[in-house]
Amino acid sequence: MGYDGSPPSDRALDGAVRLLEGRTGDITAVYVAHMSSTAMLSADAIVEIEDDFDQVEKELRTSVGDRLRGHVDDWHFQRRQGQIAHELITVAGEIQAGHPDDTVVIVVGSSSSAVHRMVGSVPVNLARHSSVPLVIVP
């Protein structure tokens, strides 16, 4: 499931927990650190941005752990770099390859922007390209 600490991703995490109720399985929360372009940035600026991503990752990992405590025993956290939808699909594919008999589902929160719901949002891109089931939590 995609997690960036936003209210939609909090709802998605809660939705993923509900999907597991009464079932065996685990949750992999994925934070995709997305940097548009590094072409115009100095090496020092890139290092500073990476340090910021490291700090965000630590905070998000803690947040996920706090939200899942008492609800899910087996969970994982990954930080990826790149386009968000692509990375979520890649992680789902890797999990599916490692567990071919299991059902893998991508869970994300719906965009809070009306414009994003129509064009270019992560959920729209996932719906167009995912080969595994997708749950978009309102």
CORUR-V983178 format. One record per helix or strand. SS is the DSSP state (a for helix, b for strand). FROM is the first residue (numbers start at 1). TO is the last residue. Records with the same first field share a line. If there is no record, write none. Layout:
# CORUR-V983178
SS: FROM-TO + FROM-TO
This chain:
# CORUR-V983178
b: 2-2 + 27-33 + 75-81 + 105-109 + 133-137
a: 7-20 + 43-68 + 84-98 + 114-118 + 122-129
